[in-house]
Amino acid sequence: MARIDAFLKLGREQGCTDIHFAVGMPPLLRNLGDLVPIKYRDLTDQELESLIVEILNSQQKTDFDNGQDIDFAYQSNDVGRFRVSLFRKVSGVGAAFRLVNTDIPSLHELGMPPIVKKFIDAHQGLVLVTGATGTGKSTTLASMLDQLNRNRRLNIITLEDPIEYIHHSQKSLVVQREVGTHVDTFANGLRAALREDPDVILVGELRDPETIIMAMTAAETGHLVLGTLHTTSATKTLDRIIDATPTEQKTQTTNFLAQHLQGVISQKLVKTVDGRHRKAIVEVFINTPAIANLISTGKIFQIPSILQTGRDKGMQTMDQALLEALQNKEIDPDDAYLHATNKQQFQRFVTDPDLLPQIDLAVS
């Protein structure tokens, strides 16, 4: 058993989402969004590097010694599976371990609205799951993929960096490929996937213009493409995709989004009422004919108003989703206020007055 497993085991037992290692500090656990130190001595550079090197293969060690950041999956029979980001900084080595659960939760267990199942019933187009780092995008995608795997006979190809959840082929054939291990880039992996008779392609991250363009090509040529972006709303997602493409292709990209984007799920994790867990709260964008017209005519800024009035079609803004969960007593009112866009309508629920705007009663 690797020595670092003792810390990883402690993190898993305490239900944290991430474990951070940094020189000059004890290991840190992220629990419900907060970083909490383990009761342990401050790690030295030499001590931490020896802990990390112990779990690297020869190629990873060579790449790290040559100054590269390393992203990889680490699995141990004693502590389970983790996604690891390894890097160097001013004070020395740093590492972040993200816990990956063995069991893939269902869409129902994640609290996803029913419309999400309809997104993946589509035979082609682009479906995006977006949100900041650590908001559960990978878990939502894994759940969507598991739903397809259990219920449809498809050829599903995934491109991940690194592979997190392991999918065993059930009704579908699931082919998982890792960037850096099986393919050199997402874009080249997409090119290869198009020659492998796919029905569904999962792209772990649309991180650069080339990958975005290849994903659009796959979606408009008869495939269902699932992917993620680090954006916090549907409108910001559309703007990011358009901004990322070269000037001469922006019109083509806008037309693609109007015609082939199925929907966007933007999510945040908000503390539950008991403060012991976090719940996924989602904004849902569905590409209706009215929204497609706004996209094609360059009026993306008007989309939030359509989401607000589209509840009957399954759409909702983040604030609407927060308010509904709050009224159902599913989430902490103070955390809901912090995550809200229009905070005024959430002020009446706040229990910590220090969060509210301070009114200066001084008479000038």
N, C-alpha and C positions, 0 to 999 in steps of 0.2 A: 504494500500500500504506500503510495506517494505521501510524503510528509504534509503536503498542502491539503490532502484530503480531510485532515482533522478539522481545518477551518471551514472547508466546503460542507462537511457533514453538519457542523454546528449551524451554518447558515440555512441549510435545508430544514433542519429540525425546528428552527425558529421561524420558519415560514417567510423568509426574506426573498426578495426578487433578485438581488445582486450582491456580490461580495467584492469589495475593492481592496487592493493592496498597493501601498505607497511607501516609499522610503521615509523614515522619520515619524511614522505613525503606526499604531496597531492596525490589524485588519478591520475593515468597516463593513457593516451590514446595512443594506438599504431595506428598511421595513416601513411599509405604508408611505413610501416616498421620502422618508427621512433617513439620513446616514447616522448609524449608531456604532461606536467603537466596541470591539471585543475587548474583554479584560485581558490584555496581553501586553507585552513590552513593545516599544517602538521597534520597527523592523529596520535593520541596516541594509545598505545597498547590496553588500555581499550575501547577507542572509536571504534576502528576497530573491536575488538572482538565482541562488542555488535551489530555492524552492520551485521556481518557475522552470529552470532548465531541466529539472528532473522529469517533467511531463512532456517535453518537446521531442519530436523525432529529429533525425539528423538534418533533414532539409530545413525544417523550421528553425533549428538552432543556427544553421549556416546563414539563413536569411536574417535572423535577428542579430547575429553578430555583425552582419554587413549593414546594419542600420535600418532595416525595414521594420515597419509595424506588422504584426502578425495577427490575423483573425483565424480562429480555428475552433473546432468542436472537441471538447475533452469529455471522455466517458470513463467511468470507473464502476466496477461492480459494487463497490462499497458506498459510493455517494451519488451515483446516477450521471446524468448528462448535463453539460454546461456549454454555453457559447462564450468564448474567451477572446478578449481584445488585449493584446500585449504590445507595449510601447516603451520608449525611453523619453525621459523629460529632464529638466534641469537638475533635479536632485537624484536622478537615477532611474531604475526600472519602475514601471507602473503596470498594473493589470486590472482588468474588470472581468468578473465571471458572472454571467447571466444564467440563472437556473432555468433548465428546460424540463418540464414535467414529462414523465414517461407516457401517461395517458393523455390522449387528445380530447379536450372537452367538446361537447356538442354545441351547436349554435344556440340551442335552447339554454344550456347550462351557462353560456356566456351572456345570456340575456339579449341576444341579437333580435331585432324586429323581424317579423316573418318575411318582409320584402327581400331580405338577404338571400333566402333560399331561391327566390325567383330570379335574382341576379345570376346565380350559377346554373340555373336551368337553361339559360341562353346558349345557343349553339355557336355564336361568335360575338366578337366585340371585346371591349376593354372594361374591366371592373377594378377599381382602385380602393385600397384600404390605406388611409392616411392618418397621420398624427405625429406628435413629437416622439423622440426616442423614449422607449420604456413605457409606451401606452398600450402594449399588447397587440400590435399589428401582426406580428408573426403568429401569435396564437390564433387570432381570428382567421388568418389565411389558412393555417393548418386545419382549423375546424371546417372551413369551406371545402378544402380539398378532401378531408375525410368524408364529408357528406357526399361528394361526388364518387369517391372510391367505393363507398358502401352501397350506392344505389344505381349507378350507371355503368355501362360497359364502354370504357373509354381508354385511350392511350394518353396518360397524363405525364408530362415532362416538367420537372422542376429545376430551376437554376437558383442556387442559394449560396450565400457567403457568410458563414459556413452553413452546412446542413444542421438544422436544429431538431425538429421532430422527425422521427423515422416513420415512414408510411409503408406498411406491408400491403402488397397488392391484394385486393379482395375481388369485387366485381370488375374493377378497372386494373389495368397495368400501370403501375406507378414507377417511373424512372427518375431517380433523384441524382442530380449532378451538382458538384461543388466547384465554385469558381476558385481557381488556384490549384485544384487537385485534378479535376476532370476536364475543365475548360479554362482558358486563360482570362477571359472577360465575359461579362454578361452578354455583350453584343455578339461576340463570336459564338457563345453558347446558343443564342437565339437563332443565328444563321444555321447552325448545325441542327437545331431542333426542327426547323422547317423542313428538313430533308428526312425526318424520322417519323413521318406519318402521325403527327400529334393531333389530338382533339382539343386538349387543354394544355396551356403553357403557363407555369407559375414563374414569375420573375421576382426574386427576393427584394430587389430594389432598383427602381428606375433612376439611376444615379448620375447619368450623363446623357448628352444629346444623342449620341449614337445608339445607346440602349433604348431611349424613348422612341426614336425613329424606327428601330427594328421591331419594337413591341407594337407600334402602330401598324407596321407592315403585316405582322402576323395576325393582328385583329381584323384588318380589312380584307384579308385573304381567306377568311373562313374558319378562324380559330378563336376559341375563348381564351383570353389572356387575363390573368390575375396578377396584380402587382402592388407595390407600396411606394409611397412618396412621403417625405418628411414635411408635410404641410398640415395646417390646422383647420382648414375649412374647404368646402367644395369650390368656392370661388378662387381661393388662393391656389388650389390644385390646378384649376384650368389656367390661371395666369402663369403658374410655374412651367407648365408644359409648353405653352405658347412662347414664353420668354426663352426657354431652353433651346428652341429650334432656330436654325439659321434664318436670317431675314428673308431670303428668297423662298423659304418653305413655310413661312408663318400662315399664309393664306391656306395652303394645303393642310396644315395642322389644324387650323380652325375648322375647316370643312370636315376633317376626320372626326374631331371631337363632336361636332353636331350630328354626324351620321352614325358613329360606331362606339362612342362612349356609352356604356350601359348605365353605370352609376358610380357614385363615390360614397364610401363610408368613412367619415372622419371621427376618430374616437379619442376620448380622454378617460383616464382612470380616476375615479372620485371615491373618497373614503365613505364607507358605509356608516349607518347611524351608530352602530356599536363601536366604531373606530378600530375594528379588528381585521377588516378586509377592505378591498377596493372593488368597485363595480365599474364596468365599461359603460360609458354614456356616449351615444353616437348621434352625429348629424347624418342625415340620409338625403342624398341627392339622386333623383331619378331623371334620366334624360328624356323628358316628355317632349312632344312636338313644340310646345310653347317655349321650353328651355332651349331646345335645339335652335329655334329661331333667334333667341337672344344671343346665343353663342355665335351663330353665323353672321349676325349683324353687329357684332362687337359690343353688345350690351350686357356683358357678364356681371357688371355691378348691380343689375336689376334682379339677379337670380335669388338672393336671399328673401326678397318679398314673395317670390313664387314658392319657395320652400315653406314659408310661414303659412301660406294658404293651401298647401298641398297635402295636409294630413290625411285626407280621404284617399289619396293615392299611395300613401306610405312614406311621404317625405316629412322631414322635421328639421328644424334648426337645432343647434346645440343648446341654446337657451330653452327651447321648448322641451327638449329631452331632459335637461336638468330640472326644470320646473315640475315635470310629471313625476320624475323619480323622487323629488323632494316632497311632493304632495302625497306620494305613496309611502313616505317614511322609509325609503330605501337608502338614502344618502345623507351624509352629514351636512347640515345647512350652512355652516361656515365654509366648508370646502366647496360646496356648490357656489357660494358667493364668489369665492376666489377664482373659480373656473368660468364664471359667467361672462358674457360679452357686455350685455346691458345690465349692469349690476343694480340699477335702481329698483327693478322689480323683485330683487332677491333680498333687499335690505331688511324687509319686515321679518324675515326668517332668521336673521343672524343672531347668534347667542353671545358672541364675543364682541362687545362694543368697540374694542380697540381696532377692529377691522373696518369700521365705518368711517366715512369722511368726517373730519373734525370741523365743527362750525365755530368760527371765531365770533364770539358774542361781544367782544370789546367794542366800545363806542369810540369812534374816531373823533 
